[in-house]
Amino acid sequence: MTTGRRGLQPRKQPRQARAELTRQRILTAAAHIFAEYGYAAGTTNRIAEHARISIGSLYQYYPNKDAILAELVTRHLDAGAAAIRNRQDAEEPESLEEVLRGFARTVIENHLDDPQLLRVMGEQAPRSPELFEKIARQERERVAYTQDLLERHPEVGVEDTYVAARLIVSTIELVVHVLIAAPDPIDTTRLENELVAMLTRYLTAAPSGATEPPAREGV
């Protein structure tokens, strides 16, 4: 769902600890309600009831459920970006496979919400221009970092590191989201192992057009 900025912004930003706690209760309740009832039945009345506040109090913070869902998506994106930055700032393992495993695991850990909530965020959340820009900016940052890593890692065999970096970033993010949010979500350990194996083989394969050297006679 694509929409403009109007109607997606919180009505007020909490300035006191008590107000911030109320906002957090609304968001926590909304995550639970969307996960249990889905988007259509995840009404503001249900959210307010689960948060144990009046519907009037809820509307002091958010104009509608779209604004609440948009903030849940923003928090999800911000948490993922922070986790990725922490991974990038940590000391890199020597093995390319372990580097990829670290990034795959980080993305998987950011998708351990209820599968139904992930589906609601992915399929029903409104998309404002600001949200599109946030997604694009985070992707650009990850691609730039990944391309730099590919260009300096001795195990990498691909020639077009820019395209490879975009493939790696998109594959990890999209595959993890789709398979964990599926009605029959895949085991995360098996997902991590197979995803890392697939990407490692791709990155360490011989460049396109390369051939094996001919075998010596008598060998």
C-alpha positions as CSV (number, residue, x, y, z in Angstrom):
1,M,0.0,0.0,0.0
2,T,1.5,3.3,-1.1
3,T,0.2,6.5,0.5
4,G,1.4,10.1,1.3
5,R,2.7,11.5,4.5
6,R,-0.7,12.7,5.7
7,G,-2.3,10.3,8.2
8,L,0.8,8.3,8.9
9,Q,2.5,10.6,11.4
10,P,2.1,10.2,15.1
11,R,-0.1,13.0,16.6
12,K,2.5,13.9,19.2
13,Q,6.0,13.0,20.2
14,P,6.2,12.0,23.9
15,R,8.2,14.4,26.1
16,Q,7.8,12.8,29.4
17,A,8.7,9.2,30.5
18,R,5.1,8.4,31.2
19,A,3.9,9.4,27.8
20,E,6.7,7.4,26.2
21,L,5.7,4.4,28.2
22,T,2.1,4.8,26.9
23,R,3.4,5.0,23.3
24,Q,5.4,1.8,23.8
25,R,2.4,0.1,25.2
26,I,0.4,1.0,22.1
27,L,3.1,-0.3,19.8
28,T,3.5,-3.5,21.7
29,A,-0.2,-4.1,21.8
30,A,-0.5,-3.3,18.1
31,A,2.2,-5.9,17.3
32,H,0.3,-8.5,19.2
33,I,-3.1,-7.6,17.7
34,F,-1.8,-7.5,14.1
35,A,-0.1,-10.9,14.7
36,E,-3.2,-12.5,16.1
37,Y,-6.0,-10.9,14.0
38,G,-4.2,-9.7,10.9
39,Y,-4.5,-6.2,9.4
40,A,-8.2,-5.9,8.6
41,A,-9.4,-7.2,12.0
42,G,-6.6,-5.4,13.9
43,T,-8.7,-2.4,14.8
44,T,-7.7,0.5,17.0
45,N,-10.3,-0.6,19.5
46,R,-8.7,-3.9,19.9
47,I,-5.2,-2.3,20.2
48,A,-6.5,0.1,22.8
49,E,-8.1,-2.7,24.8
50,H,-5.0,-4.8,24.7
51,A,-2.9,-1.8,25.8
52,R,-5.4,-1.1,28.6
53,I,-6.0,2.5,27.6
54,S,-9.0,4.3,26.3
55,I,-9.5,4.7,22.5
56,G,-9.4,8.4,23.1
57,S,-5.9,8.1,24.6
58,L,-4.8,6.0,21.7
59,Y,-5.9,8.7,19.3
60,Q,-3.9,11.3,21.2
61,Y,-0.8,9.5,19.9
62,Y,-1.9,8.0,16.5
63,P,-4.6,9.1,14.1
64,N,-5.3,5.6,12.8
65,K,-4.0,2.1,12.7
66,D,-2.0,2.8,9.5
67,A,0.1,5.3,11.4
68,I,0.7,2.6,14.1
69,L,1.7,0.0,11.5
70,A,3.9,2.5,9.7
71,E,5.8,3.1,13.0
72,L,6.1,-0.7,13.6
73,V,7.7,-1.0,10.1
74,T,10.0,1.9,10.8
75,R,11.1,0.4,14.1
76,H,11.7,-3.0,12.3
77,L,13.9,-1.2,9.7
78,D,15.8,0.8,12.3
79,A,16.5,-2.3,14.4
80,G,17.8,-4.2,11.4
81,A,20.0,-1.3,10.3
82,A,21.5,-0.9,13.8
83,A,22.2,-4.6,14.0
84,I,23.9,-4.6,10.5
85,R,26.0,-1.6,11.5
86,N,27.1,-3.3,14.7
87,R,28.1,-6.4,12.6
88,Q,30.0,-4.2,10.2
89,D,31.9,-2.5,13.0
90,A,32.9,-5.8,14.6
91,E,36.1,-7.5,13.6
92,E,35.6,-9.5,10.4
93,P,36.2,-13.2,10.3
94,E,38.9,-14.4,7.9
95,S,36.7,-16.9,6.2
96,L,34.2,-15.5,3.6
97,E,31.7,-18.1,4.6
98,E,31.8,-16.9,8.2
99,V,31.4,-13.2,7.0
100,L,28.3,-14.2,5.1
101,R,27.0,-16.3,8.0
102,G,27.3,-13.3,10.3
103,F,25.2,-11.1,8.0
104,A,22.7,-13.8,7.3
105,R,22.3,-14.5,11.0
106,T,21.9,-10.8,11.8
107,V,19.0,-10.4,9.3
108,I,17.4,-13.7,10.5
109,E,17.5,-12.5,14.1
110,N,15.7,-9.3,13.0
111,H,12.9,-11.4,11.5
112,L,12.1,-13.5,14.5
113,D,8.7,-11.7,15.1
114,D,5.6,-13.6,14.7
115,P,5.3,-14.7,11.0
116,Q,1.8,-13.2,10.8
117,L,3.2,-9.8,11.9
118,L,5.9,-10.0,9.3
119,R,3.3,-10.7,6.6
120,V,1.2,-7.7,7.8
121,M,4.2,-5.4,7.8
122,G,5.4,-6.6,4.4
123,E,2.1,-6.8,2.6
124,Q,-0.3,-4.3,4.3
125,A,1.9,-1.5,5.7
126,P,1.4,1.9,4.1
127,R,4.5,3.2,2.2
128,S,5.2,6.9,2.5
129,P,7.9,8.8,0.5
130,E,9.9,9.0,3.7
131,L,9.7,5.2,4.2
132,F,10.7,4.5,0.6
133,E,13.7,6.8,1.1
134,K,14.7,5.1,4.3
135,I,14.6,1.7,2.7
136,A,16.6,3.0,-0.3
137,R,19.2,4.7,1.9
138,Q,19.8,1.6,4.0
139,E,20.2,-0.5,0.9
140,R,22.7,1.8,-0.6
141,E,24.8,1.7,2.6
142,R,24.7,-2.1,2.7
143,V,25.6,-2.4,-0.9
144,A,28.5,0.0,-0.6
145,Y,29.9,-1.9,2.4
146,T,29.4,-5.3,0.7
147,Q,31.1,-4.2,-2.5
148,D,34.1,-2.9,-0.6
149,L,34.3,-6.2,1.2
150,L,34.1,-8.2,-2.0
151,E,36.8,-6.2,-3.7
152,R,39.3,-6.8,-0.9
153,H,38.5,-10.4,0.2
154,P,40.9,-12.9,-1.3
155,E,38.3,-15.7,-1.7
156,V,36.0,-13.7,-3.9
157,G,36.0,-14.8,-7.6
158,V,33.3,-12.7,-9.1
159,E,34.3,-9.9,-11.5
160,D,31.4,-7.5,-11.2
161,T,31.5,-6.7,-7.5
162,Y,28.8,-4.0,-7.7
163,V,26.1,-6.3,-9.1
164,A,27.3,-9.1,-6.8
165,A,27.0,-6.8,-3.8
166,R,23.4,-5.9,-4.8
167,L,22.6,-9.6,-5.3
168,I,24.0,-10.5,-1.9
169,V,22.1,-7.7,0.0
170,S,18.8,-8.3,-1.8
171,T,19.0,-12.1,-1.6
172,I,19.6,-12.2,2.1
173,E,16.9,-9.6,3.0
174,L,14.2,-10.9,0.6
175,V,14.8,-14.6,1.1
176,V,14.9,-14.4,4.8
177,H,11.7,-12.3,5.0
178,V,9.7,-14.5,2.5
179,L,10.7,-17.8,4.1
180,I,10.3,-16.8,7.7
181,A,7.0,-14.9,7.1
182,A,5.6,-17.9,5.1
183,P,2.6,-19.7,6.6
184,D,4.9,-22.7,7.1
185,P,8.1,-20.8,8.2
186,I,11.3,-22.6,7.6
187,D,13.7,-23.6,10.4
188,T,16.1,-20.7,10.9
189,T,19.2,-22.8,11.4
190,R,18.6,-24.8,8.2
191,L,17.8,-21.5,6.4
192,E,21.0,-19.9,7.5
193,N,23.1,-22.9,6.5
194,E,21.7,-23.3,3.0
195,L,21.7,-19.5,2.4
196,V,25.3,-19.2,3.4
197,A,26.3,-22.2,1.3
198,M,24.5,-20.8,-1.8
199,L,26.1,-17.4,-1.5
200,T,29.6,-18.7,-0.7
201,R,29.6,-21.0,-3.8
202,Y,28.5,-18.1,-6.0
203,L,31.1,-15.7,-4.7
204,T,34.0,-18.2,-4.8
205,A,33.2,-19.6,-8.2
206,A,35.7,-19.1,-11.0
207,P,35.0,-15.9,-13.1
208,S,32.7,-16.3,-16.1
209,G,34.5,-17.8,-19.1
210,A,37.4,-19.1,-17.1
211,T,38.5,-22.7,-17.8
212,E,40.4,-25.2,-15.8
213,P,44.0,-25.6,-16.8
214,P,44.7,-28.7,-18.9
215,A,45.9,-31.7,-17.0
216,R,49.5,-32.6,-17.5
217,E,50.2,-35.9,-19.2
218,G,50.8,-38.8,-16.9
219,V,48.9,-37.1,-14.1
